[in-house]
Amino acid sequence: MIARQVEIVVKELAIAGKLEEGHLVVIGTSTSEVLGERIGTSGTLETAAAIYRGVEAVRNQIPFVPVYQCCEHLNRALVMEEAEATRRGLEVVYAVPVPKAGGSMAAYAYGQFVKPCLVEQIEANAGIDIGDTFIGMHLKRVAVPVRPSIKTIGEAHVTMAITRPKLIGGARAVYDDSNSFRAGQNAKTCE
């Protein structure tokens, strides 16, 4: 049930954000909140495994880059593949997330990755927050909320966001709604 719910909302996020190969998706999760308990009190690796399966079901169709946020005890650092961090020029920091310092979700993801590492910050293309873990600090500007069809995973509140480039210019600026930013295609002026 949890894996399927996660799969549904991650798919909705992927569609809304037009996610493609290589796009970063930050995933913040409180497995305690999913189980109906207060954040940081009752997390389980089993719940994390179900959430991970739901994310991977979508990632197998759309090869975005999942990045799992740790809890506040590791300053909301992020778990990702070291090769990806290196490719993006991100500074690696050192800690190993465990359920009581990093969170069950981050600890589980760390154990699933080929060569995991932690980084302090990213600018993700999109994100999902299961249990009010506050992922906003890791999203690109400008974040745009996405309303999921499923409002809770287990007992945890779900919020999602995609990002878009900043709109700059004045009254005569032209923007391309297709997200490709090619002049003349689906252009609209600001009036």
Helices and strands as residue ranges (DSSP letters): H 2-16, E 24-29, H 31-34, H 45-59, E 65-69, G 72-74, E 78-81, H 82-87, E 92-93, H 104-112, E 116-119, E 126-130, G 136-138, E 143-146, E 152-153, E 156-163, E 174-176, E 187-189
